[in-house]
Amino acid sequence: MTEPCPYLPDADPSMDWRAMQESKSVSNAQFYRTALSYGQVLWLKNLPARALLAIDRALLTSLTGKEPEIQDWPLPYRAMAWMLAHYDDEAFVGNPRVHFQHLATRVCGDRHEQRKWRAWACWYLACLQRPFLPGDEKQGIEEPRRTDIEAGLEKHGIESELETWLEVVEEIEAAKLA
């Protein structure tokens, strides 16, 4: 059995994609909480790629940082890093590093910069947790440095977002040195 992600809320195992659709009409904060829960359900069903996509959806939701849901479940950088480190290679379809690279370079519309830097922040976590995964060199882009991501999150993120992400990065780096 797959171990639950300790950084995501427990969820009703019967939950399906309809819960995400229904929560959209309630509020952004409710959608955020539902996306986190649905990510846990998918994770426990050993569907890691789909679980990461659900966490993407939570991360890309428009929030102020003052919502109770954010207080209870901070932006899911820690959950994302944990899932990237623990997914079953045989169950995963795709390359999370390329996924985040493509997401970062293709987001548009509302809150473009915030969503772009969040995707690059997850890309960086994927690079740390799975350094052997290749990027998409055909895309012909210059990948950002950690300092670029820090500046992007500082400028476009919500209150304490940069600190939340840095805590996760520093924990991973310290664990790799130990």
Contacts in CASP RR format, 6 or more apart in sequence:
PFRMAT RR
TARGET T0000
AUTHOR 0000-0000-0000
METHOD contacts of the structure
MODEL  1
MTEPCPYLPDADPSMDWRAMQESKSVSNAQFYRTALSYGQVLWLKNLPAR
ALLAIDRALLTSLTGKEPEIQDWPLPYRAMAWMLAHYDDEAFVGNPRVHF
QHLATRVCGDRHEQRKWRAWACWYLACLQRPFLPGDEKQGIEEPRRTDIE
AGLEKHGIESELETWLEVVEEIEAAKLA
1 44 0 8 1.000
2 43 0 8 1.000
2 44 0 8 1.000
2 45 0 8 1.000
2 46 0 8 1.000
2 88 0 8 1.000
3 86 0 8 1.000
4 10 0 8 1.000
4 40 0 8 1.000
4 43 0 8 1.000
4 44 0 8 1.000
5 39 0 8 1.000
5 40 0 8 1.000
5 43 0 8 1.000
5 51 0 8 1.000
5 79 0 8 1.000
5 82 0 8 1.000
5 83 0 8 1.000
5 86 0 8 1.000
6 82 0 8 1.000
7 76 0 8 1.000
7 78 0 8 1.000
7 79 0 8 1.000
7 82 0 8 1.000
8 36 0 8 1.000
8 37 0 8 1.000
8 39 0 8 1.000
8 40 0 8 1.000
8 43 0 8 1.000
8 55 0 8 1.000
8 73 0 8 1.000
8 76 0 8 1.000
8 79 0 8 1.000
9 33 0 8 1.000
9 36 0 8 1.000
9 37 0 8 1.000
9 40 0 8 1.000
9 72 0 8 1.000
9 73 0 8 1.000
10 37 0 8 1.000
10 40 0 8 1.000
11 37 0 8 1.000
11 38 0 8 1.000
11 39 0 8 1.000
11 40 0 8 1.000
11 41 0 8 1.000
12 37 0 8 1.000
12 41 0 8 1.000
13 41 0 8 1.000
13 44 0 8 1.000
15 37 0 8 1.000
15 38 0 8 1.000
15 41 0 8 1.000
16 41 0 8 1.000
17 38 0 8 1.000
19 34 0 8 1.000
19 37 0 8 1.000
19 38 0 8 1.000
20 31 0 8 1.000
20 34 0 8 1.000
20 35 0 8 1.000
20 38 0 8 1.000
20 54 0 8 1.000
20 57 0 8 1.000
22 34 0 8 1.000
23 30 0 8 1.000
23 31 0 8 1.000
23 33 0 8 1.000
23 34 0 8 1.000
23 35 0 8 1.000
24 31 0 8 1.000
28 61 0 8 1.000
28 62 0 8 1.000
28 63 0 8 1.000
28 67 0 8 1.000
29 63 0 8 1.000
29 67 0 8 1.000
29 68 0 8 1.000
29 69 0 8 1.000
29 70 0 8 1.000
30 69 0 8 1.000
31 57 0 8 1.000
31 58 0 8 1.000
31 61 0 8 1.000
32 58 0 8 1.000
32 61 0 8 1.000
32 63 0 8 1.000
32 67 0 8 1.000
32 69 0 8 1.000
32 70 0 8 1.000
32 73 0 8 1.000
33 69 0 8 1.000
33 73 0 8 1.000
35 54 0 8 1.000
35 55 0 8 1.000
35 57 0 8 1.000
35 58 0 8 1.000
35 61 0 8 1.000
36 54 0 8 1.000
36 55 0 8 1.000
36 58 0 8 1.000
36 73 0 8 1.000
36 76 0 8 1.000
36 79 0 8 1.000
38 54 0 8 1.000
39 50 0 8 1.000
39 51 0 8 1.000
39 54 0 8 1.000
39 55 0 8 1.000
40 51 0 8 1.000
42 48 0 8 1.000
42 50 0 8 1.000
42 51 0 8 1.000
42 54 0 8 1.000
43 51 0 8 1.000
43 83 0 8 1.000
46 88 0 8 1.000
46 91 0 8 1.000
47 91 0 8 1.000
48 83 0 8 1.000
48 87 0 8 1.000
48 88 0 8 1.000
48 91 0 8 1.000
48 92 0 8 1.000
49 92 0 8 1.000
49 93 0 8 1.000
49 94 0 8 1.000
51 83 0 8 1.000
52 80 0 8 1.000
52 83 0 8 1.000
52 84 0 8 1.000
52 87 0 8 1.000
52 96 0 8 1.000
52 99 0 8 1.000
55 76 0 8 1.000
55 79 0 8 1.000
55 80 0 8 1.000
55 83 0 8 1.000
56 103 0 8 1.000
56 119 0 8 1.000
56 122 0 8 1.000
58 76 0 8 1.000
59 75 0 8 1.000
59 76 0 8 1.000
59 77 0 8 1.000
59 80 0 8 1.000
59 118 0 8 1.000
59 122 0 8 1.000
60 107 0 8 1.000
60 115 0 8 1.000
60 118 0 8 1.000
60 119 0 8 1.000
62 110 0 8 1.000
62 111 0 8 1.000
63 69 0 8 1.000
63 70 0 8 1.000
63 158 0 8 1.000
64 158 0 8 1.000
65 158 0 8 1.000
65 159 0 8 1.000
65 160 0 8 1.000
66 159 0 8 1.000
70 158 0 8 1.000
74 160 0 8 1.000
74 164 0 8 1.000
75 118 0 8 1.000
75 158 0 8 1.000
75 161 0 8 1.000
75 164 0 8 1.000
75 165 0 8 1.000
77 121 0 8 1.000
77 122 0 8 1.000
77 125 0 8 1.000
77 164 0 8 1.000
77 165 0 8 1.000
77 168 0 8 1.000
78 164 0 8 1.000
78 167 0 8 1.000
78 168 0 8 1.000
80 122 0 8 1.000
80 125 0 8 1.000
81 125 0 8 1.000
81 128 0 8 1.000
81 129 0 8 1.000
81 168 0 8 1.000
81 172 0 8 1.000
84 96 0 8 1.000
84 125 0 8 1.000
84 126 0 8 1.000
84 129 0 8 1.000
84 130 0 8 1.000
85 129 0 8 1.000
85 130 0 8 1.000
95 133 0 8 1.000
95 134 0 8 1.000
95 135 0 8 1.000
96 122 0 8 1.000
96 126 0 8 1.000
96 130 0 8 1.000
96 133 0 8 1.000
97 123 0 8 1.000
97 126 0 8 1.000
97 127 0 8 1.000
97 130 0 8 1.000
97 133 0 8 1.000
97 134 0 8 1.000
97 135 0 8 1.000
98 133 0 8 1.000
98 134 0 8 1.000
98 135 0 8 1.000
98 136 0 8 1.000
99 126 0 8 1.000
100 119 0 8 1.000
100 120 0 8 1.000
100 122 0 8 1.000
100 123 0 8 1.000
100 126 0 8 1.000
101 123 0 8 1.000
101 135 0 8 1.000
101 136 0 8 1.000
101 139 0 8 1.000
101 141 0 8 1.000
101 143 0 8 1.000
102 136 0 8 1.000
102 139 0 8 1.000
103 119 0 8 1.000
103 122 0 8 1.000
104 116 0 8 1.000
104 117 0 8 1.000
104 119 0 8 1.000
104 120 0 8 1.000
104 123 0 8 1.000
105 116 0 8 1.000
105 139 0 8 1.000
105 141 0 8 1.000
107 115 0 8 1.000
107 116 0 8 1.000
107 119 0 8 1.000
111 156 0 8 1.000
113 152 0 8 1.000
113 155 0 8 1.000
113 156 0 8 1.000
114 156 0 8 1.000
114 157 0 8 1.000
117 149 0 8 1.000
117 152 0 8 1.000
117 153 0 8 1.000
117 155 0 8 1.000
117 156 0 8 1.000
117 157 0 8 1.000
118 153 0 8 1.000
118 157 0 8 1.000
120 144 0 8 1.000
120 148 0 8 1.000
120 149 0 8 1.000
121 149 0 8 1.000
121 153 0 8 1.000
121 165 0 8 1.000
123 143 0 8 1.000
124 144 0 8 1.000
124 146 0 8 1.000
124 149 0 8 1.000
124 169 0 8 1.000
125 168 0 8 1.000
125 169 0 8 1.000
125 172 0 8 1.000
126 133 0 8 1.000
127 133 0 8 1.000
128 169 0 8 1.000
128 172 0 8 1.000
128 173 0 8 1.000
128 176 0 8 1.000
129 172 0 8 1.000
146 169 0 8 1.000
149 165 0 8 1.000
150 162 0 8 1.000
150 166 0 8 1.000
153 161 0 8 1.000
153 162 0 8 1.000
153 165 0 8 1.000
154 162 0 8 1.000
END
